[in-house]
């Protein structure tokens, strides 16, 4: 059974919609979720992959 967080990330990945991720340090990233694992989320940002640790994420908006 997946937890709520994993279900949400998987839904975002399948929808392939752009979203804004706000990190704990205030930095904003706009892109698409293309992969998820236990500790990280892989985003496509301006045609490049960016690997972000889940514990660095403060907020996700779609």
Protein Blocks (a to p, Z undefined) as FASTA:
>chain_A
ZZfklmmmmmmmmnopacddddfkopacddddfbdcfkbccddeehiacdddfklpmbdc
ZZ
